[in-house]
Amino acid sequence: MRFHSWPWKPRVDDEVDDELTFHLEMRTRELVERGMNAADARREADRRMGNIDRVRAACRALGEGRDRHMRRVQYLSEFVQDLGFAWRQLRRNPGFALVAVLTLALGIGGSTAIFSAVYAVVMRPLPLRDPTRLMVVGETVRDMPAMAGSVSAGNYVDVVAGTTTFEGIAAEQFSNFNLAEGGAPERIVGGRVTANFFDVMGAHPIAGRVFRADEDRPGHEQEVMVSHRLWVRRFGESASIVGSQLRMNGTPYIVVGVMPSSFDLTTDTEDLWVPIAFTDERKAQHDEHYLTVFGRLKAGVSRQQALAELETVAARLRRDVPRDDIEVGFLLIPFTDQLVGDYRTRLLVLLGAVGVVLLIACGNVANLLLARGAARGREIAIRTALGAGQWRIVRQFLTESMVLALCATGVGLLLARAMLAAVVSWNPEHIPRLEAARIDPVALAFAIAMALASSVLFGLAPALRLSKPDVHTGLRDGARGATGGGFRDRLRAGLIVGEVALSLLLLFGAGLLMRSAMALQHVNVGFNPGGVLTARIALPAASYAEPDRVVAAFQRVADAAREIPGVTAAAVTSNTPMAPGGGSNGLIPEGRPLDLKSVIQSRLRMITPDFFRAMQIPIVRGRGFSDQDRRGAPKVMIVSAAFAAEAYHGQDPIGKRVVCCESGPNGTPDWKIVIGVAGDVRTDGPSVAPAPEFYLPIAQAPPAAWEWVQRSMYVVVRTGGSPAALTQSLRAAVARIDPDLPVFDVRMMDERLADALATERFNTLLLTILGVVGLLLAASGIYGVIAYFVSQRTQEIGVRMALGATPGSVVRLILSQSLRPVAVGAAIGVVAALAASRVLTAQLFGVSRTDPLTIAAVVTVLVAVALIASVVPARRAASIEPTRALQAE
Amino acid sequence: MADTTAELLHGTLVALILKTLAGGRRHGYAIARAIEDATDGVVEVEDGSLYPALYRMERSGWIEAEWGVSELGRKAKLYRLTPRGRRQLTAETAEWARFAAAISHVLLPAS
């Protein structure tokens, strides 16, 4: 055996040199024996060798290749040997194997399931050409960059004209369509788009074609593209759909193409597209913001470059169109971010939490391995005696860990599949793209990576510890001779510290979310959701062109709904809480200058008078609407308490005038009189603070408003009985007014409210489950370690009892010592939890992220569980008979 | 044509080395001498090709080497046939016989 620092390389070189030198000498000697003189013989030998430098180099290269190959072969054969041995070890200890595999499977399966969800929602690239170059262009007002507002047609036209950094810029107006072709009338979400929309998005149709450049001119907008989803659902994948006619909103359209299923980016994207036709007036309109604008950056152009260009456009708009654009700005959001929204953080938090559970599981398995390693001291001693080095034994242990982890991965993947199926089928609030989550090769690779990483994590420390030949005897001696002083086994104590800290982290997160959920349950949403049924109705523009007809029709719907037996109040409204739809307007209270800075942006509800009774929203001041508030009568409005507070700062708002929504004759301001103040409503969900809102009677609605809401309204009916039972009579009542009107989105109000809380509930539930699993794992870990310590100290305890210690004092001794690492772990955990709770901030409601009550509760629970886990072995220790303990030696 | 010859000769060298080592372990020079002696000097082993061939055969697992002492008391690298090498020898011998028969059939049709 030679000892070089790199034993192989010099060996090959020497080997070749020695061999060739030897050969040349032997050949020379032979030739001399045959009668040549020494010099000629040497020359002849050299000739027969040829170019010795090349031969030497070739041999060295070949020799090194040979050595590498042999090392690999040896490593592999040892690995196979280790694998077999590991497998037999596990078979021989089925109890150990089962517990370890299930523990790890829980961690690996959980993280794989959550990872699949994260991958599907956040990381999987969109099936569009170069999705990273696709941006949403939003308008901002007053330097509030957080709000990506819709864009006006005029601003869109100017952005297109004023930029060169984009390959294309498209605009879309989300619209609803009444589709009556083939089957019951149906309400379909679609988009009015510029002709370049599909090119900008980077998608191609599977049948037909997209819009031509001249098809978004006024008077030509008679084409429609349908989504794959709609094609399948409504037209049975009919091949003849391209070229066929569809009647929507009473107008005929020709189907020109079908988009692929990959363009159904989420379950609730648009189902059809028609060209948007901007008239010249529209193109000069900078005031109405209703377009979503998509821009595809040219290759190599950065977001900053494009933003800089947009800023010059904005500066020009601020100068040229001060009335509408005095404070306009633009921002760019990557389309993927826009689509995925804030689910990124939530999912990553869950992934982190499940990772913590995996860490705790690793801690437990490490402890199990340590416990079993003690029983394998003999085996290791024999292997060491037979010449196995420490590294060789560490490798053997790590291979065992790996086999364990890979078995756990198999079980874990089954678990993950089940968990994922449950999560996907539940999917509260339709997290976009979650439905595509599955255990695919990426998830498989993740699971295996987790398995390998965790096998090192839980296997390395025990392997290093157990492979030291002197440790076993040393350990035993240390345990035997010691008196008092707590735990001397730092590794095991460290495991307790880690597990306690990690589970405290989890429990604190779960605790904060639970407190938020409780707070949300008790929030006053401002109305009474019980006993209310809601539904939407949309009037087609073709047969309900004039505003008067629209008002009359909705009035009749409200009247008919009230006539339904069992209904105590019924109304029509342009918006209900917890439901999509409804826009906002800028209001200026009298006395403020008539410019953009005075505007209070407020949500508009156009209602029939009974709305407040139907929803049980209190009128806190003044009066509600009556049938007298009709066309021709003085224009009136009701404002919400939040608006009153912002506009009047405690003064009485009744009788005050507000300008909004439309211009009077010759462009003069159009004043409306505040006649009442309604209680605040949490329109966007219980966790969102009420914003300023105002109400107009539909009889006095500005004519343009019917375009804003696209002639679509909600019916709300209140009953003393079951609201679900009213569905049929409500449909029948609407059908009597106009059989072609689709009644859609029929839901009970408390369903809508529950949905608004579904995401919170879901997160809370998941994190709570993870917290409980973590706690149970930690408890079993603590139990294992304490039981081990007690077994190691049997003799010492015997001595103590022989010297007069009572069972009670022994229990106290063991507990006080076992609680020391628990206390250290809890302290570390509290610090870590307070730091980590930052990631939950956005999900918390009504509770501080450093809530002391939650901390106290969590620490109490943890210490209590740790106590229980320690009491069992401690009592066993106290029941030891001193004589038996002493004899054990 | 030249390529085929080189290939052929190379293959032959391997077969000859295997055959030589079947008689017991030898160092590189002894292998060359044994081949030369056995063919009455008809085949002259090119020493420059011998050693790369040996290293390559080692890598293939047909032969293995250890350091020993030569007949003259010098330190020498001694090669030995492995069981795999023995199988390879059988295969190469059969291949050679087939090849030689085919060539003979062409060149010596009378026989």
Interface residues (C-beta under 8 A of the other chain):
Chain A: E15 V16 D18 E19 L20 F22 H23 M26 R27 E30 A45 R48 M49 G50 N51 I52 R54 V55 A58 C59 L62 G63 G65 R66 H69
Chain B: H27 G28 Y29 A32 R33 E44 E46 D47 G48 S49 Y51 P52 Y55 R56 E58 R59 S70 R74 K75 A76 K77
